[in-house]
Amino acid sequence: MGLIGDFAKGFVIMTVVFWIFLIIEFIIMKQIAVALLFLITLIIPLSMIAYEYLKNRKSDRKTQGESLAKDVVCT
Protein backbone atom coordinates (compact mmCIF):
# COMPACT_ATOMS: atom_id res chain seq x y z
CA MET A 1 0.00 0.00 0.00
CA GLY A 2 1.37 3.38 -0.93
CA LEU A 3 1.75 6.54 1.05
CA ILE A 4 -1.73 7.84 0.22
CA GLY A 5 -3.30 4.50 1.16
CA ASP A 6 -1.53 4.56 4.52
CA PHE A 7 -2.77 8.09 5.18
CA ALA A 8 -6.31 7.08 4.19
CA LYS A 9 -6.24 4.05 6.49
CA GLY A 10 -4.94 6.18 9.36
CA PHE A 11 -7.61 8.80 8.74
CA VAL A 12 -10.37 6.18 8.80
CA ILE A 13 -9.07 4.63 12.03
CA MET A 14 -8.75 8.02 13.70
CA THR A 15 -12.26 9.02 12.62
CA VAL A 16 -13.78 5.81 13.96
CA VAL A 17 -12.00 6.19 17.30
CA PHE A 18 -13.13 9.81 17.52
CA TRP A 19 -16.75 8.83 16.82
CA ILE A 20 -16.64 6.07 19.43
CA PHE A 21 -15.41 8.56 22.03
CA LEU A 22 -18.20 10.95 21.01
CA ILE A 23 -20.80 8.21 21.37
CA ILE A 24 -19.52 7.39 24.85
CA GLU A 25 -19.51 11.07 25.77
CA PHE A 26 -23.09 11.58 24.57
CA ILE A 27 -24.23 8.55 26.57
CA ILE A 28 -22.56 9.97 29.68
CA MET A 29 -24.25 13.35 29.04
CA LYS A 30 -27.62 11.52 28.79
CA GLN A 31 -28.00 12.47 25.12
CA ILE A 32 -29.05 8.98 24.05
CA ALA A 33 -30.80 10.10 20.86
CA VAL A 34 -27.69 11.83 19.54
CA ALA A 35 -25.52 8.84 20.52
CA LEU A 36 -27.83 6.48 18.63
CA LEU A 37 -27.80 8.77 15.61
CA PHE A 38 -23.98 8.76 15.62
CA LEU A 39 -23.94 4.99 16.05
CA ILE A 40 -26.32 4.43 13.14
CA THR A 41 -24.35 6.72 10.85
CA LEU A 42 -21.12 4.97 11.92
CA ILE A 43 -22.51 1.57 10.92
CA ILE A 44 -22.61 2.53 7.22
CA PRO A 45 -18.88 3.21 6.71
CA LEU A 46 -17.91 0.33 9.01
CA SER A 47 -19.96 -2.09 6.94
CA MET A 48 -18.27 -0.88 3.74
CA ILE A 49 -14.83 -1.27 5.33
CA ALA A 50 -15.69 -4.76 6.58
CA TYR A 51 -16.98 -5.76 3.13
CA GLU A 52 -13.78 -4.60 1.42
CA TYR A 53 -11.64 -6.34 4.03
CA LEU A 54 -13.49 -9.64 3.66
CA LYS A 55 -13.42 -9.40 -0.13
CA ASN A 56 -9.65 -8.89 -0.15
CA ARG A 57 -9.13 -11.62 2.45
CA LYS A 58 -11.02 -14.16 0.33
CA SER A 59 -9.00 -13.28 -2.77
CA ASP A 60 -5.77 -13.64 -0.74
CA ARG A 61 -6.85 -17.11 0.38
CA LYS A 62 -7.51 -18.13 -3.21
CA THR A 63 -4.07 -17.03 -4.36
CA GLN A 64 -2.42 -18.76 -1.40
CA GLY A 65 -4.38 -21.93 -2.12
CA GLU A 66 -3.38 -21.87 -5.78
CA SER A 67 0.30 -21.38 -4.93
CA LEU A 68 0.10 -24.18 -2.37
CA ALA A 69 -1.47 -26.48 -4.95
CA LYS A 70 1.28 -25.61 -7.45
CA ASP A 71 3.94 -26.38 -4.82
CA VAL A 72 2.38 -29.74 -4.05
CA VAL A 73 2.10 -30.67 -7.73
CA CYS A 74 5.68 -29.62 -8.45
CA THR A 75 7.17 -31.69 -5.62
N, CA, C and O of each residue as an XYZ file, in Angstrom:
300
protein
N       0.857     -1.167      0.000
C       0.000      0.000      0.000
C       0.900      1.226      0.000
O       1.899      1.275      0.717
N       0.546      2.189     -0.789
C       1.372      3.381     -0.925
C       1.164      4.378      0.187
O       0.440      4.124      1.150
N       1.797      5.492      0.040
C       1.747      6.540      1.051
C       0.326      7.078      1.226
O      -0.126      7.280      2.353
N      -0.363      7.305      0.139
C      -1.734      7.842      0.216
C      -2.662      6.819      0.870
O      -3.536      7.184      1.655
N      -2.473      5.549      0.548
C      -3.296      4.500      1.160
C      -3.072      4.412      2.662
O      -4.016      4.203      3.424
N      -1.819      4.572      3.089
C      -1.528      4.558      4.522
C      -2.173      5.745      5.227
O      -2.719      5.600      6.320
N      -2.108      6.924      4.598
C      -2.773      8.095      5.185
C      -4.288      7.893      5.241
O      -4.923      8.267      6.227
N      -4.865      7.313      4.205
C      -6.310      7.079      4.186
C      -6.709      6.097      5.284
O      -7.709      6.304      5.972
N      -5.932      5.034      5.446
C      -6.244      4.051      6.486
C      -6.126      4.693      7.869
O      -6.969      4.454      8.734
N      -5.100      5.496      8.082
C      -4.941      6.182      9.359
C      -6.064      7.158      9.627
O      -6.534      7.275     10.759
N      -6.497      7.857      8.596
C      -7.607      8.800      8.737
C      -8.892      8.078      9.121
O      -9.632      8.545      9.987
N      -9.161      6.951      8.487
C     -10.375      6.181      8.797
C     -10.325      5.673     10.233
O     -11.319      5.768     10.954
N      -9.193      5.141     10.657
C      -9.069      4.630     12.026
C      -9.249      5.753     13.038
O      -9.938      5.582     14.044
N      -8.636      6.892     12.776
C      -8.752      8.017     13.701
C     -10.193      8.533     13.768
O     -10.676      8.886     14.844
N     -10.864      8.575     12.645
C     -12.255      9.021     12.616
C     -13.149      8.076     13.404
O     -14.004      8.525     14.168
N     -12.961      6.781     13.228
C     -13.781      5.805     13.959
C     -13.544      5.923     15.459
O     -14.498      5.899     16.237
N     -12.302      6.048     15.870
C     -11.998      6.189     17.298
C     -12.624      7.466     17.849
O     -13.186      7.461     18.944
N     -12.529      8.550     17.102
C     -13.131      9.815     17.521
C     -14.635      9.679     17.686
O     -15.195     10.174     18.664
N     -15.301      9.013     16.743
C     -16.750      8.834     16.818
C     -17.135      7.944     17.998
O     -18.157      8.181     18.642
N     -16.332      6.929     18.285
C     -16.641      6.066     19.434
C     -16.546      6.871     20.725
O     -17.396      6.733     21.605
N     -15.516      7.712     20.845
C     -15.414      8.563     22.025
C     -16.594      9.529     22.119
O     -17.104      9.782     23.210
N     -17.028     10.067     20.987
C     -18.197     10.949     21.006
C     -19.459     10.215     21.444
O     -20.265     10.759     22.199
N     -19.630      8.994     20.977
C     -20.803      8.205     21.372
C     -20.788      7.969     22.875
O     -21.812      8.118     23.542
N     -19.629      7.600     23.405
C     -19.522      7.388     24.854
C     -19.805      8.682     25.610
O     -20.488      8.671     26.634
N     -19.283      9.788     25.108
C     -19.509     11.074     25.768
C     -20.987     11.456     25.741
O     -21.506     11.941     26.747
N     -21.670     11.253     24.632
C     -23.095     11.584     24.569
C     -23.915     10.688     25.488
O     -24.909     11.139     26.059
N     -23.517      9.432     25.641
C     -24.228      8.552     26.568
C     -24.030      9.041     27.998
O     -24.977      9.046     28.785
N     -22.820      9.450     28.340
C     -22.560      9.971     29.685
C     -23.350     11.254     29.939
O     -23.818     11.484     31.053
N     -23.501     12.098     28.897
C     -24.249     13.348     29.037
C     -25.760     13.134     28.946
O     -26.521     14.101     28.949
N     -26.197     11.884     28.867
C     -27.619     11.521     28.788
C     -28.275     11.995     27.487
O     -29.481     12.240     27.448
N     -27.485     12.120     26.440
C     -28.004     12.471     25.116
C     -28.074     11.185     24.275
O     -27.328     11.014     23.310
N     -28.969     10.308     24.657
C     -29.046      8.981     24.054
C     -29.447      9.063     22.580
O     -28.945      8.297     21.757
N     -30.345      9.981     22.248
C     -30.800     10.098     20.863
C     -29.651     10.488     19.932
O     -29.530      9.940     18.836
N     -28.820     11.414     20.352
C     -27.688     11.832     19.536
C     -26.669     10.698     19.428
O     -26.084     10.486     18.366
N     -26.455      9.965     20.535
C     -25.519      8.840     20.516
C     -26.006      7.750     19.556
O     -25.208      7.174     18.817
N     -27.291      7.473     19.564
C     -27.835      6.475     18.635
C     -27.732      6.942     17.191
O     -27.459      6.140     16.298
N     -27.948      8.227     16.953
C     -27.797      8.766     15.605
C     -26.356      8.619     15.122
O     -26.124      8.227     13.979
N     -25.389      8.929     15.984
C     -23.983      8.760     15.623
C     -23.666      7.290     15.367
O     -22.948      6.961     14.423
N     -24.200      6.409     16.209
C     -23.941      4.987     16.049
C     -24.501      4.454     14.743
O     -23.847      3.666     14.060
N     -25.700      4.877     14.392
C     -26.321      4.426     13.139
C     -25.547      4.943     11.932
O     -25.347      4.212     10.962
N     -25.111      6.201     11.989
C     -24.349      6.722     10.852
C     -22.945      6.116     10.797
O     -22.333      6.097      9.729
N     -22.424      5.623     11.916
C     -21.120      4.972     11.920
C     -21.196      3.556     11.355
O     -20.198      3.036     10.856
N     -22.359      2.933     11.426
C     -22.513      1.569     10.918
C     -22.307      1.516      9.398
O     -21.774      0.529      8.889
N     -22.712      2.537      8.680
C     -22.610      2.533      7.218
C     -21.155      2.456      6.755
O     -20.830      1.548      5.990
N     -20.266      3.352      7.173
C     -18.875      3.213      6.710
C     -18.185      1.966      7.250
O     -17.343      1.385      6.566
N     -18.530      1.545      8.472
C     -17.913      0.335      9.008
C     -18.312     -0.905      8.216
O     -17.503     -1.815      8.035
N     -19.546     -0.945      7.748
C     -19.956     -2.094      6.944
C     -19.243     -2.104      5.595
O     -18.902     -3.172      5.086
N     -19.014     -0.927      5.008
C     -18.270     -0.876      3.736
C     -16.819     -1.308      3.940
O     -16.261     -2.018      3.104
N     -16.207     -0.884      5.043
C     -14.831     -1.273      5.334
C     -14.750     -2.783      5.573
O     -13.830     -3.438      5.084
N     -15.697     -3.329      6.312
C     -15.695     -4.762      6.579
C     -15.888     -5.557      5.290
O     -15.259     -6.599      5.105
N     -16.755     -5.073      4.398
C     -16.979     -5.758      3.125
C     -15.704     -5.781      2.283
O     -15.345     -6.819      1.726
N     -15.027     -4.652      2.190
C     -13.778     -4.596      1.418
C     -12.707     -5.489      2.032
O     -11.958     -6.151      1.313
N     -12.632     -5.508      3.362
C     -11.639     -6.339      4.033
C     -11.908     -7.822      3.755
O     -10.992     -8.573      3.421
N     -13.161     -8.231      3.895
C     -13.487     -9.637      3.665
C     -13.304    -10.027      2.203
O     -12.899    -11.151      1.908
N     -13.598     -9.111      1.291
C     -13.417     -9.402     -0.126
C     -11.938     -9.610     -0.440
O     -11.579    -10.545     -1.155
N     -11.092     -8.751      0.086
C      -9.655     -8.892     -0.146
C      -9.084    -10.114      0.558
O      -8.162    -10.745      0.043
N      -9.609    -10.452      1.710
C      -9.131    -11.618      2.446
C      -9.458    -12.910      1.702
O      -8.649    -13.838      1.677
N     -10.645    -12.970      1.097
C     -11.021    -14.157      0.335
C     -10.153    -14.302     -0.906
O      -9.763    -15.418     -1.251
N      -9.840    -13.201     -1.586
C      -8.996    -13.280     -2.775
C      -7.573    -13.675     -2.391
O      -6.903    -14.374     -3.151
N      -7.099    -13.234     -1.215
C      -5.772    -13.640     -0.741
C      -5.729    -15.137     -0.451
O      -4.731    -15.797     -0.738
N      -6.798    -15.668      0.109
C      -6.845    -17.106      0.383
C      -6.804    -17.906     -0.909
O      -6.151    -18.947     -0.981
N      -7.508    -17.417     -1.937
C      -7.513    -18.131     -3.213
C      -6.110    -18.174     -3.806
O      -5.670    -19.221     -4.283
N      -5.411    -17.055     -3.781
C      -4.065    -17.032     -4.362
C      -3.112    -17.879     -3.543
O      -2.221    -18.513     -4.108
N      -3.273    -17.912     -2.224
C      -2.423    -18.760     -1.402
C      -2.723    -20.228     -1.654
O      -1.813    -21.056     -1.683
N      -4.002    -20.554     -1.836
C      -4.385    -21.934     -2.119
C      -3.856    -22.397     -3.459
O      -3.421    -23.540     -3.596
N      -3.890    -21.513     -4.456
C      -3.376    -21.870     -5.778
C      -1.869    -22.075     -5.738
O      -1.356    -23.004     -6.361
N      -1.154    -21.219     -5.012
C       0.303    -21.384     -4.932
C       0.660    -22.634     -4.146
O       1.649    -23.298     -4.459
N      -0.134    -22.967     -3.121
C       0.103    -24.184     -2.367
C      -0.129    -25.404     -3.241
O       0.633    -26.370     -3.183
N      -1.191    -25.362     -4.060
C      -1.472    -26.478     -4.953
C      -0.357    -26.630     -5.983
O       0.009    -27.757     -6.319
N       0.183    -25.547     -6.484
C       1.281    -25.614     -7.446
C       2.522    -26.195     -6.792
O       3.244    -26.972     -7.417
N       2.782    -25.828     -5.533
C       3.942    -26.376     -4.822
C       3.810    -27.877     -4.607
O       4.783    -28.620     -4.733
N       2.600    -28.317     -4.283
C       2.380    -29.743     -4.047
C       2.532    -30.517     -5.343
O       3.123    -31.597     -5.347
N       2.012    -29.989     -6.446
C       2.096    -30.670     -7.729
C       3.548    -30.733     -8.212
O       3.973    -31.736     -8.786
N       4.290    -29.682     -7.982
C       5.678    -29.624     -8.448
C       6.585    -30.553     -7.670
O       7.590    -31.011     -8.215
N       6.275    -30.851     -6.420
C       7.169    -31.695     -5.615
C       6.820    -33.121     -5.674
O       7.485    -33.945     -5.047
